[in-house]
């Protein structure tokens, strides 16, 4: 199954026993009457009757809107849905006990139920436990369908292929790496086995990596894409038409081979495997503009032919994640800001944090800020508009118990705290623009800009502070803490706590998401949901 994906859109949602992943593609907003689609697993493998974990599977459904907007606050009129597992008679049993008894009725026990909500309401979508029926045989399969409707809104349903038994493809973990040198090599053969009850005709193998790691080869039976939103994650999705029988072991050499790039700092990889089917390939590659490689063909150790095709029985062991710390740093700097205006005018203050390199700096998988910035508003001005990640600083605020701006707590006027997040390659900036009204013209009105990096390895605190000057006259200004303003102000405080000291880390472990997502979980049942290229946001 494909691994990393865009951190915003396409989006990733985790749910179910440990983690479920859903891929969603961004689409243009539509004027009115968006379509709601209900998405469920494409396929689901059930443990054999009486085997461990037989009751742990769930048909989990989610709703999406075609205009890409959240459906949390949207209501539907006369919303009705039907879950029809008639095709699973003697194969699987659905547990409808968790459905709302006042709006749902079971038409066929263990197979068919229908729910109707008259009037206007929020569209609830169900989670339905499912297990193999007593006496079901290995390899038996069928389909469960969900259909739905609402007055005045088009609602699209979904269907799930269900099989008893299945393959269980595994991949072993790749060890983490610490203090890697720029230009050094990383290499590991991906190894695993089919521990399931059915063979597979071939496999799909995915490897994703942050772009501080450069792939050594680009194989002809793999396709490649770079995350369009953040431009820091590359993914390879590979098709290998080598059958894997029950109990067979395999090795996939060459795919997991990288060189540590010049902008590397906190780097990650994730790898995964799943049985090949056209449906699985389509969902793994339809979310981005994948391009084929031109090198040699990636191979899996050949095994005897197998006949059966099946979804994966235990996706817990299909994936691995690896994190690398590189012996480098990102030198974050605060540029000086000046602006001028007449009384009553609104001026723009181009506040920013610049990455002087050499390492790339980003917010990590959970959008964790990599720095915080204090913006002191100069005398005679007031804030008309502040960035989304900035708010008025309160005197008692801390960062998980640590002082926000050591040595810079005192300021007589208003001040804002900004959490700095995003992606900044060497030489790039994260912009935090303010709009300030000149309530009174005060020549050489000065405020401070003080930054505390978090887990960046910043080794140059001298450029972590600067001045925000309104209506400068050009003459040097007295500054008890350092050189004359408007030269950048030094920061007499320390660099602030490293992120590891605050209980977080910009190198938070990642794990592969089916359809190309990023998860924080260390493992989970990954179920890929049906989705369309015109899919919208998860509700």
Secondary structure, DSSP 4 states (H G I P E B T S, - for coil): ------SSSS-----SSS--B------PPPSS-PPEEEE-BSEEEEPPTTSTTTT-EEEE-EEEETTS---TT-EEEEEEEEEE-GGGTTTEEEE-TTS-TTTEEEEETTTEEEEEEEEEEE----EEEEEEPTTPPTT-EEEEEEEEEEETB-EE-EEEEEEES-B-B-------EEEEPTT-EEE--EEEEB-SSS-BS-EEEEEEEETTEEES---TTEEEEE-TTTS-EEEEEEEE---B-TT-EEEE-SSSEEEE-TT-SEEEEEEEEEE--HHHHHHHHTTS--EE--SPPP-------------BS-GGGSEEEEEEEES--EEEE---EEE---TT-EEEE--EEEEEEES-EE-TTTT--SEEEEEEPPTTEEEEE--TTEEEPPTT-EETTEESSTT----SS-EEEEEE-SEE-TT-EEE--EEEEESS--TTEEEEEEEEE-SS----GGGSEEEEEES--SS-B--TTSSPBTSPPP--S-----GGGGT--TT---EEETTTEEESSS-----BBP--TT--EE-
